[in-house]
Amino acid sequence: MAKLRVGLLFGGRSGEHEVSIISARAIAKALAGESNAQKYETLPFYIDKDGLWHSPAVAQQVLDAGVPRNEGGETGDRAKLWQFPAEAGTVEVWFPILHGPNGEDGTIQGLLTLMQVPFVGTGVMGSAVGMDKLAMKTAFSRADLPQVKYMAVTRSQVWSNPCVFPKLCDEIEQYLGYPCFVKPANLGSSVGISKVRSRSELEAALDSAASYDRRLIVEAGVVAREVECAVLGNDNAKASVVGEITYESDFYDYETKYTDGKASLFIPAELPESVATQVQEMAIRAFEAVDGAGLSRVDFFYVEATGEIFINEINTLPGFTALSMYPQLWAKTGVSFTELVDRLIELAIERHTDKSKE
């Protein structure tokens, strides 16, 4: 039987480029595992930080090295951005593992849709909604999922004339108070996020976040346990056991997420059964609210003192590194990493087949 050609797409033009490489290395290893080696032929494709696609031969070098390829500066030839390696035309199912903007925000999903080939994960609309924190919160609100208080802010408000900015800070202080969190609307892995406790920190955080995105969000801080649940499936998705993250840093920032030993994962989390069940049910509702497909990780705040559960966010293309919560949640639910990768490919083909019948 001929092997299915899987295009493993990684790298990308986002601040999470290095994380994407680490995720791709883990997936490539799973595809080459004993149970999958006879089913799949892996064709890796690397998108460098300039946006150029590289052939499987070059991509394999990046996977082996585990570090980005440095081409020595941006290309001035925009036409090269559309020069895909010839091997891309032979791919039968794509496995994109591009984190952040241009990777999980619907852009690459649109390109893969135009290729008319199955791909792992959520489609264009769901990816865009899941990546944009403001659109995501609107979808959660429509699904009656409880959230902490928040405010939408634009870059123009932050970088406007001197009279507007103090008024904006006044509004944030009055409505949300301290501590609060300032976030770019369209970045993942806690990039550009700041926890603030004073006016000076708020001003600096807004300025910093505005350098990443033209749309920002400011959220009220809450004393809570941070729990997460993984979702797997298409129309009849299933939820994993619930996990909890603890850390000694001030909040779950980029360094804490991707540095071994900075954070501790407890799977399953020590929660009342009723709370764990509610988190699982809410995770599936969130997945459905953004029209998710294949996989997602949904994050929550559990306020133990009151029993309240607030949804934080959904990640439609979560990390697949050795430290990542998503594969670990499924491992504790009874689905190994290798089985998980295999199942995601099956779901991609299933969804593509269903859509072709519409």
C-alpha positions as CSV (number, residue, x, y, z in Angstrom):
1,M,0.0,0.0,0.0
2,A,1.3,3.5,-0.9
3,K,2.2,5.7,1.9
4,L,0.2,8.9,2.5
5,R,2.3,12.0,1.8
6,V,2.1,14.4,4.8
7,G,3.3,17.9,4.3
8,L,4.7,19.1,7.6
9,L,4.6,22.9,7.4
10,F,6.5,24.9,10.1
11,G,8.5,28.0,10.8
12,G,6.7,31.1,9.7
13,R,6.9,34.9,10.1
14,S,5.9,35.2,13.7
15,G,7.5,35.6,17.1
16,E,6.8,31.9,17.7
17,H,9.0,30.7,14.9
18,E,11.4,28.8,17.2
19,V,8.5,27.2,19.0
20,S,7.1,26.0,15.7
21,I,10.4,24.3,14.9
22,I,10.3,22.4,18.2
23,S,6.7,21.3,17.7
24,A,7.6,20.2,14.1
25,R,10.5,18.1,15.4
26,A,8.2,16.2,17.8
27,I,5.5,15.6,15.1
28,A,8.1,14.4,12.6
29,K,9.3,11.9,15.2
30,A,5.8,10.7,15.7
31,L,5.2,10.3,12.0
32,A,8.3,8.2,11.7
33,G,7.4,6.1,14.7
34,E,6.9,2.4,14.5
35,S,3.1,2.4,14.1
36,N,3.0,5.3,11.6
37,A,6.2,4.8,9.5
38,Q,4.4,2.3,7.3
39,K,1.4,4.7,6.8
40,Y,3.0,8.1,6.1
41,E,5.8,9.6,4.1
42,T,6.7,12.9,5.7
43,L,7.6,15.9,3.5
44,P,8.8,18.8,5.7
45,F,8.4,22.3,4.4
46,Y,10.1,25.3,6.2
47,I,8.9,28.9,5.9
48,D,11.8,31.1,7.0
49,K,11.4,34.4,8.9
50,D,11.3,36.3,5.6
51,G,8.3,34.2,4.4
52,L,10.2,32.1,1.9
53,W,9.3,28.5,1.5
54,H,12.1,25.9,1.5
55,S,12.2,22.4,0.1
56,P,12.0,19.2,2.1
57,A,15.8,18.9,1.9
58,V,16.4,22.3,3.5
59,A,13.5,21.8,5.9
60,Q,15.0,18.5,7.1
61,Q,18.3,20.4,7.9
62,V,16.3,22.8,10.0
63,L,14.6,20.0,11.8
64,D,17.9,18.2,12.5
65,A,19.5,21.4,13.7
66,G,16.5,22.6,15.7
67,V,17.3,26.2,15.0
68,P,16.0,28.7,12.4
69,R,17.8,29.1,9.1
70,N,19.4,32.4,8.7
71,E,19.3,33.8,5.1
72,G,21.0,37.0,6.1
73,G,18.2,39.6,5.8
74,E,14.9,40.1,4.1
75,T,14.4,39.3,0.4
76,G,13.6,42.2,-1.9
77,D,12.0,39.9,-4.5
78,R,8.3,39.6,-3.4
79,A,7.7,37.1,-6.3
80,K,9.8,34.6,-4.4
81,L,7.2,34.5,-1.7
82,W,5.0,32.5,-4.1
83,Q,7.6,30.1,-5.4
84,F,6.6,27.0,-3.6
85,P,8.9,23.9,-3.7
86,A,7.8,21.5,-6.5
87,E,7.3,18.8,-3.8
88,A,4.4,20.8,-2.4
89,G,2.3,19.6,-5.4
90,T,2.6,16.0,-4.2
91,V,1.3,16.5,-0.7
92,E,-1.9,14.6,0.1
93,V,-2.6,16.0,3.5
94,W,-1.0,19.1,5.2
95,F,0.0,19.2,8.9
96,P,0.6,22.9,9.6
97,I,2.3,23.6,12.9
98,L,2.8,27.4,12.4
99,H,2.1,29.2,15.6
100,G,1.1,32.9,15.9
101,P,0.2,35.3,13.1
102,N,0.3,33.9,9.6
103,G,0.1,30.5,11.0
104,E,-3.0,30.0,13.2
105,D,-5.0,33.1,12.3
106,G,-6.7,31.8,9.1
107,T,-4.1,33.1,6.6
108,I,-2.2,29.8,6.0
109,Q,-5.5,27.9,6.3
110,G,-6.9,30.0,3.4
111,L,-3.9,29.1,1.3
112,L,-4.2,25.4,2.1
113,T,-7.9,25.6,1.3
114,L,-7.1,27.0,-2.1
115,M,-4.8,24.0,-2.6
116,Q,-7.9,21.8,-2.3
117,V,-5.9,19.3,-0.1
118,P,-6.9,18.2,3.5
119,F,-5.1,20.0,6.3
120,V,-5.0,19.4,10.1
121,G,-6.9,21.8,12.2
122,T,-9.6,24.5,12.1
123,G,-10.6,26.3,8.9
124,V,-10.2,29.9,7.9
125,M,-13.0,31.5,10.0
126,G,-12.5,29.5,13.2
127,S,-8.8,30.1,13.1
128,A,-9.2,33.8,12.6
129,V,-11.8,34.0,15.4
130,G,-9.7,31.9,17.7
131,M,-6.6,34.0,17.2
132,D,-8.2,37.4,17.6
133,K,-8.9,37.8,21.3
134,L,-11.6,40.4,20.7
135,A,-13.5,38.3,18.1
136,M,-13.0,35.3,20.3
137,K,-14.6,37.0,23.3
138,T,-17.5,38.0,21.2
139,A,-18.1,34.4,20.1
140,F,-17.8,33.2,23.7
141,S,-20.3,35.8,24.8
142,R,-22.8,34.6,22.3
143,A,-22.3,31.1,23.6
144,D,-23.0,32.3,27.2
145,L,-19.5,31.3,28.4
146,P,-18.6,33.4,31.5
147,Q,-15.5,35.7,31.1
148,V,-13.6,38.2,33.3
149,K,-14.3,41.9,32.6
150,Y,-12.3,43.4,29.8
151,M,-11.9,46.5,27.6
152,A,-11.0,46.8,23.9
153,V,-8.4,49.4,23.1
154,T,-6.9,50.5,19.8
155,R,-3.3,51.5,19.0
156,S,-4.7,54.9,17.9
157,Q,-6.0,55.5,21.4
158,V,-2.7,54.7,22.9
159,W,-0.6,56.7,20.4
160,S,-3.0,59.6,19.9
161,N,-2.7,63.2,21.1
162,P,-1.7,63.7,24.7
163,C,-5.2,64.6,25.9
164,V,-6.7,61.2,25.0
165,F,-4.3,58.8,26.6
166,P,-4.8,59.9,30.3
167,K,-8.5,59.6,29.8
168,L,-8.1,56.0,28.5
169,C,-6.0,55.1,31.5
170,D,-8.6,56.6,33.8
171,E,-11.3,54.5,32.2
172,I,-9.3,51.3,32.5
173,E,-8.6,52.0,36.2
174,Q,-12.2,52.7,37.0
175,Y,-13.7,49.8,35.1
176,L,-11.0,47.1,35.7
177,G,-8.8,48.3,38.5
178,Y,-5.4,46.6,39.4
179,P,-4.0,44.2,38.7
180,C,-4.9,43.9,35.1
181,F,-3.4,42.4,32.0
182,V,-2.6,44.2,28.7
183,K,-2.5,42.0,25.6
184,P,-2.1,42.4,21.9
185,A,-5.3,41.0,20.2
186,N,-3.5,38.8,17.7
187,L,-0.4,37.2,19.3
188,G,0.0,33.8,21.0
189,S,2.3,32.2,23.6
190,S,1.9,35.3,25.8
191,V,4.0,37.4,23.5
192,G,3.6,41.1,24.3
193,I,1.5,40.5,27.4
194,S,2.1,42.5,30.6
195,K,0.6,42.3,34.1
196,V,0.3,45.8,35.6
197,R,-0.4,47.1,39.0
198,S,0.0,50.9,38.7
199,R,-0.6,53.8,36.3
200,S,3.1,53.9,35.2
201,E,3.1,50.2,34.5
202,L,-0.2,50.5,32.6
203,E,1.1,53.3,30.4
204,A,4.3,51.2,29.6
205,A,2.3,48.1,28.9
206,L,-0.2,49.8,26.6
207,D,2.7,51.3,24.6
208,S,4.5,47.9,24.4
209,A,1.4,46.0,23.3
210,A,0.6,48.7,20.7
211,S,4.0,48.0,19.1
212,Y,2.8,44.4,18.4
213,D,-0.8,45.0,17.2
214,R,-3.2,47.8,16.3
215,R,-5.9,46.2,18.5
216,L,-5.4,45.5,22.2
217,I,-7.3,44.0,25.1
218,V,-7.1,44.8,28.8
219,E,-8.5,42.3,31.2
220,A,-9.2,42.4,34.9
221,G,-6.9,40.3,37.0
222,V,-8.4,37.5,39.0
223,V,-7.1,35.3,41.8
224,A,-7.7,31.8,40.4
225,R,-6.2,28.5,39.5
226,E,-5.3,28.1,35.8
227,V,-6.7,25.0,34.3
228,E,-6.8,23.7,30.7
229,C,-8.6,21.1,28.6
230,A,-7.8,19.7,25.2
231,V,-10.4,19.0,22.5
232,L,-10.1,16.5,19.7
233,G,-12.6,15.9,16.9
234,N,-14.8,17.5,14.3
235,D,-18.5,17.6,14.7
236,N,-18.6,15.3,17.7
237,A,-15.5,16.5,19.5
238,K,-14.3,14.9,22.8
239,A,-12.6,16.6,25.8
240,S,-9.6,15.3,27.6
241,V,-9.0,15.2,31.3
242,V,-8.4,18.6,32.9
243,G,-4.9,19.8,33.7
244,E,-3.6,22.6,35.8
245,I,-0.6,24.9,35.5
246,T,1.4,26.3,38.4
247,Y,4.4,28.6,38.2
248,E,6.6,30.7,40.4
249,S,6.8,33.6,38.0
250,D,4.4,36.6,38.1
251,F,2.3,35.1,35.4
252,Y,2.4,32.5,32.6
253,D,4.6,34.4,30.2
254,Y,6.6,33.3,27.2
255,E,9.7,32.4,29.1
256,T,7.8,30.4,31.7
257,K,5.9,28.5,29.0
258,Y,9.0,27.4,27.0
259,T,11.7,27.0,29.6
260,D,12.0,23.6,31.3
261,G,11.4,23.8,35.0
262,K,9.7,27.2,35.0
263,A,6.2,25.8,35.2
264,S,4.6,22.6,36.6
265,L,1.8,20.7,35.0
266,F,-0.6,18.6,37.1
267,I,-2.6,16.1,35.0
268,P,-5.2,15.4,35.9
269,A,-5.8,18.5,38.1
270,E,-7.0,18.0,41.6
271,L,-10.5,19.4,41.1
272,P,-14.0,18.4,42.3
273,E,-15.5,16.1,39.8
274,S,-18.3,18.5,39.1
275,V,-15.8,21.3,38.3
276,A,-13.8,19.1,36.0
277,T,-17.0,18.0,34.2
278,Q,-18.1,21.7,33.8
279,V,-14.7,22.6,32.4
280,Q,-14.9,19.8,29.9
281,E,-18.4,20.8,28.8
282,M,-17.4,24.5,28.5
283,A,-14.3,23.5,26.4
284,I,-16.5,21.7,23.9
285,R,-18.9,24.7,23.8
286,A,-16.0,27.0,23.1
287,F,-14.7,24.7,20.4
288,E,-18.1,24.8,18.8
289,A,-18.5,28.5,19.2
290,V,-15.5,29.2,17.0
291,D,-16.3,26.4,14.6
292,G,-13.3,24.4,15.6
293,A,-12.0,21.3,13.8
294,G,-9.4,18.7,14.7
295,L,-7.8,20.1,17.8
296,S,-7.9,23.0,20.3
297,R,-6.7,23.7,23.8
298,V,-9.1,25.8,26.0
299,D,-7.9,27.7,29.0
300,F,-9.9,28.6,32.1
301,F,-9.7,30.4,35.4
302,Y,-11.1,28.5,38.4
303,V,-11.8,30.7,41.3
304,E,-11.8,28.2,44.1
305,A,-13.1,30.6,46.7
306,T,-16.4,31.1,44.9
307,G,-16.6,28.1,42.6
308,E,-16.7,30.3,39.5
309,I,-15.2,29.2,36.2
310,F,-14.2,31.8,33.6
311,I,-13.1,30.9,30.1
312,N,-9.8,32.6,29.2
313,E,-9.1,31.7,25.6
314,I,-9.0,29.0,23.0
315,N,-5.9,28.0,21.0
316,T,-6.8,26.3,17.7
317,L,-3.3,25.3,17.0
318,P,-1.6,24.6,20.3
319,G,2.0,23.8,20.8
320,F,3.3,20.2,20.3
321,T,6.6,20.6,22.1
322,A,7.7,18.2,24.8
323,L,6.5,20.7,27.4
324,S,3.2,21.4,25.7
325,M,0.0,20.8,27.6
326,Y,-2.1,19.6,24.6
327,P,-0.4,16.3,23.9
328,Q,0.2,15.7,27.6
329,L,-3.5,16.1,28.4
330,W,-4.3,13.4,25.8
331,A,-1.5,11.1,27.0
332,K,-3.2,11.1,30.4
333,T,-6.5,10.5,28.8
334,G,-5.2,7.4,27.1
335,V,-4.1,8.8,23.6
336,S,-0.3,8.6,23.0
337,F,1.5,11.3,21.1
338,T,1.9,9.0,18.1
339,E,-1.8,8.0,18.2
340,L,-2.7,11.7,18.5
341,V,-0.8,12.7,15.4
342,D,-2.4,9.8,13.5
343,R,-5.9,10.7,14.7
344,L,-5.4,14.4,13.6
345,I,-4.5,13.4,10.1
346,E,-7.6,11.1,10.0
347,L,-9.8,14.0,11.2
348,A,-8.3,16.3,8.5
349,I,-9.2,13.8,5.7
350,E,-12.7,13.2,7.3
351,R,-13.4,17.0,7.3
352,H,-12.2,17.5,3.8
353,T,-14.3,14.6,2.5
354,D,-17.4,16.0,4.3
355,K,-16.9,19.5,2.9
356,S,-16.4,18.1,-0.6
357,K,-20.0,16.7,-0.3
358,E,-21.5,20.1,0.5
